């Protein structure tokens, strides 16, 4: 599974103010609004873990039908 391990996630949240869930959510919304303003139609974020899908679902609700949000979670076999 790609993404940051939950232990690493909690460690980063403890020392980096911009790494908490609320800050990350706001950053996603801001970046998507900027992308839409400039006509960007596709954004790829390859380092998301399964926990990030909930965050992207919430972002999608904020944008109603103006935004297509797709997600992919990779699993390395073995």
Secondary structure as the mmCIF struct_conf table of DSSP 4:
data_model
#
loop_
_struct_conf.conf_type_id
_struct_conf.id
_struct_conf.beg_label_comp_id
_struct_conf.beg_label_asym_id
_struct_conf.beg_label_seq_id
_struct_conf.end_label_comp_id
_struct_conf.end_label_asym_id
_struct_conf.end_label_seq_id
BEND BEND1 UNK A 3 UNK A 3
HELX_RH_AL_P HELX_RH_AL_P1 UNK A 6 UNK A 15
HELX_RH_3T_P HELX_RH_3T_P1 UNK A 17 UNK A 19
BEND BEND2 UNK A 20 UNK A 20
HELX_RH_AL_P HELX_RH_AL_P2 UNK A 21 UNK A 37
TURN_TY1_P TURN_TY1_P1 UNK A 38 UNK A 39
TURN_TY1_P TURN_TY1_P2 UNK A 46 UNK A 47
TURN_TY1_P TURN_TY1_P3 UNK A 50 UNK A 51
HELX_RH_AL_P HELX_RH_AL_P3 UNK A 52 UNK A 62
TURN_TY1_P TURN_TY1_P4 UNK A 63 UNK A 65
BEND BEND3 UNK A 66 UNK A 66
#
